[in-house]
Amino acid sequence: MKKGLFVILAIAATVISVNAQNIIDAEDGHNPNDFYQQGLVVGKKAMPYPYLRESDVVWKTTIWRAIDMNETFNQYMYFPQDNERNTQGRINLVNLIVTTAANGDFDVYEDDDMKIPQEWDKARANLAGQQVIRVDTGEEDEDGNPIYVDSTAPGEPDFESFKKVMLKEYWYIDKQDTRQKVRIVGLCFIFDKMTYQAGTEVPLSGQKSFWVPMNEMNVRQVLVNANAYEASNDVAERSYDDIFIQRYFDSYITRESNVYNRSIDDYLTGEDAILRSQDIENKIFDIESDMWEY
């Protein structure tokens, strides 16, 4: 009896010791703000997409859509704006892409076909717009005051002006399992910036930044190692790669592949454009259901 009790007490002491050691190990981690070891995202590898044969694609269409950051549901991509003061290890989508692209982790492109690479210096200048700098000419006027001239120079990117994200995606039907699927292949930020023409400040809205090849593993690896905020549960945070694969965003279609190669807003405005966008969305989902006969 005493021997059995001794064994039970020894096991309990071992369990307590192990738990205490786990707590100590967690506290000795790199982030003292964590009370347990967190490693679900750090070191995670992006899972390659399944191989797809050309002969298995029996139908395909190209869709361009916009994710509006003014929509409450999408604002986890837009915030936090001030990453230097952030203590939760989060970064918004535009800061994540711009920072890693500047480090050379992946290439960016000028066009949505992603055939024309864009040098980062040119891409950054496009992001930043222009600012006016007063330059001392070294000369003086008749009163002895220095003469200045205004010159333009690249400004600093204003991440708060990024209000939309444009996606290019392929919807297709795989005959191997007779299912309709989607693959996001490109991402582009839509932003506002200032420029100067003939010495006058001119605001430019709805400008495209550069295209990011979302189908490349280098890009997906960046996305999979960064968490996006989940309002209902901090533990349930998804990586940005999960966000796009699971389509955890609210969006609307701006263009489909068509004979005129034009966007909806090229020929419709207001409510008519909204209705046309919804019609395209419904048509895509109807294609899969129309394949089946009951």
PyMOL commands that set and color helices and strands:
alter all, ss='L'
color gray80, all
select helices_A, chain A and resi 2-27+54-56+72-74+83-85+93-102+120-128+159-161+217-224+234-236+240-245+264-266+270-290
alter helices_A, ss='H'
color red, helices_A
select strands_A, chain A and resi 57-68+108-109+117-118+130-140+146-154+162-174+179-197+200-213+227-228+238-239+252-256
alter strands_A, ss='S'
color yellow, strands_A
deselect
rebuild
show_as cartoon
